[in-house]
């Protein structure tokens, strides 16, 4: 039979160019559309708070926020139909994040009262409070914005008060205790206002120390 010999097969094979092994390219994980949408929303919220803290209400347009977040204006308006929607959601979002961070500082619950007082005061000395203040000023002049900001602040205030009561182990069934905790939060807000213009760290530390003593006396 006229087949090809083994020697001929070997010779023919020697003329076949060597193909190097190509490593398999790992597959890029697919990011679900819902997760991408959530990430875009969070970037917009963080950018809105930063813009509001730095530029105030007048200088914080949707276009400015979208540019800072690295998204198009259309994408911003897809998530937030109006400017008011964007900024009230932004302050609420970061307020919730700060509440979560405050709880994380004291995972075991009630803690040293001076540390709790200092943490509560810190809530009112960062960019969140500065942004919220600009939102309050705008709401005082914008009829459309005022009821939304009022409702938001009431909700945030209730949550902050509840966390403070838990962390301070305050028994609000006793006369005057609720007012004492509320006075602490009002004082913290006042220290935050003072910190807007100057670095008030030294005086703030002394006030925190004194309030801690007063709380121990009032709460028992």
N, C-alpha and C positions, 0 to 999 in steps of 0.2 A: 504494500500500500504506500502511496506517495505522501506520507505525512512529513512534518517538519521535525528534524532531529532535535534532541535536547540541547546539543551544542549550538544549533542555529537559534533556538529559543533564547538561550542565554545571551547570544550576540545581539539579537534584536532588542532584548530588554535593556542592554547596556546603552542603547541610543535614546531611551526614554528619559527626559529631563527629570531630575529629582525635585519633587514638590515639598518644600519645607512644611513642617507642621504649623498650622495657624492656630494659635490659642483661641479658645472660645471667648468671645466678648461677653462679659457678664451682663445680664439683662438689667436695665435701669428700672428700679421699682416704680410702679405706676402709682401716682398720687391721686387718690379719689377727688373728683370735682368738689365734693362737699368739704374736704379738708383744705383744698386750695382756696375755696370761698371763705372759709373760716379764718385762714391765715391772712387773707387780704383785708377782711373786716377788722382784725386785730391791729394790723399795721395802720389802717386808717384811724382807728380809735386812739392809738398811741401818738400818732402824728398830730391829731386834733388837740390832744391835751398839751403837747409840747408847743404847738403854735399858739394856743390860747394863753399859755403861761408866758410866752416870750413876746407876743405881738398884741395881746388883748383881743377883744371881740371885733373891733373895727378892722384889724389887720389880718384876721383869720378867716379867709374865704375858703370855699370848697376847693377852688383851684389851687390855692396855696397848700392846703392840707394834702390834696391828691399828689402834688409834686413832691412834697416831703416824704410821702409814703411810697413813692415810686410807682404809682398807678395812674391811669387816665382819669380825667374828670368824669367820663361816662361810667367807668367802673365804680367810682365813688358814689355817684348818684344812683347806681344800681342797688347799692347797699343802703344808702340813706337818701330818701327822697328830697328832704329839705336840709338846709343848713342847721336849723334848730334840732332836727332829728339827730344829726351827726354829733353836735356838741353836747347835747344832754346825754346821749348814749355814751359818749367818750368819758365824761366825768363819772357817770354811774359805773362804767366798766372798771375804771381805775380805782374808784372807791371800793368796789368789791374786791379787787386785787389787794388793796391795802388792808382790808379787813382780814383777808385770808393770811396775809403776811403777819399781821398782828397776832393772830391765833397761833401761827407757826412758831412765833417767838416763845410762847408758853404752852407747849403741847400737853403739859400735865394739868392745865387749868390754872387755878389760883396760884399766884406767885408773890415774890417780894414786892411790896406795894411801891417802893421807890422805882423799881424797874418798870412796873406797869405804868406809873405816872409818866416816866420819861418816854416810854413807847407811845403813849397816847398823845403826848405833846408833839412828838415827831410826826404824827399824822397831819398836824396843822402847820408844819414848817417846810414842806416839800413842794414840788411843782404841782401836785394835785390841788393843794389848797389855793395856790396862786391862780391856777386855771379856774377853779370853782369861784373864786372871788370875781374874776372877770365875767363869769357867767352870771353871777348875782347882779353885778352892776348893769349888764345888758338887760337882764330880766326886769330890772326896776324901770326901764324905759321902753320895753317891748311888751305890749299887751299879749301878743301871741305866745311869747316865750315864758312869761311870768308864771302862769299856773303849772306848767310842766316842771320848771325849776323848783317851785315851791313844793310840789309833790315829791320830787326827787330828793330834795334836802331833808324833808320830813322822814322819808324812808331810810336814808343814809344815817340820819341822826338817831333814829330808833335802834338801828342795828349797832351803831357805835356804842350807844348807851347800854344795850344788852351785853355786849362783849365786855365793857368796862365793869359792869356789875358782876359778871362771872369771874373775871380775872382778879378783882379786888375782894372777892368773897363777901360782897356787901349784902346784908340782910335788909331789903327794902320794906319789910314789914315793920321795922323800927322807925319811929318818928324822926324825920329829918335826914334819913340816910339817902333817900332818892334825891333830895335837893342837894345834898353834899356831892353826890356823883355828878349831877348835872352842873353844879358849880365848877367842878374839876374840868369838865368838857368845855364850859364857857371860858374858863381861864385859859385853857389850852388854845382855844380859838383866838383869844386876845393876844397871846404870845406869838401866834402865827402871824397876826396882823403887824405886830411890832417888828417881826423879822423881815417883813417885805422891803423895808427901806434900809435897814442896817443889820449887821451881824450882831444879834442880841444873845449870843451863846452864853456869855458869862453870867448875865443877869438871869437868863432862863434856867441855868443850872441851879442857882441859889433858890429860885422860886420853886423848882421841882423838889428840892430837898425840904423846904418848909411845908409845902403842900403834903408831902409824904408824912410828915409829923402830924399835921392836922388831920389827915385821913385816919391814921392809926388811933388818934384820940376819938374821932367821930364814929368810926366804924367798929372799934373795939377789937 
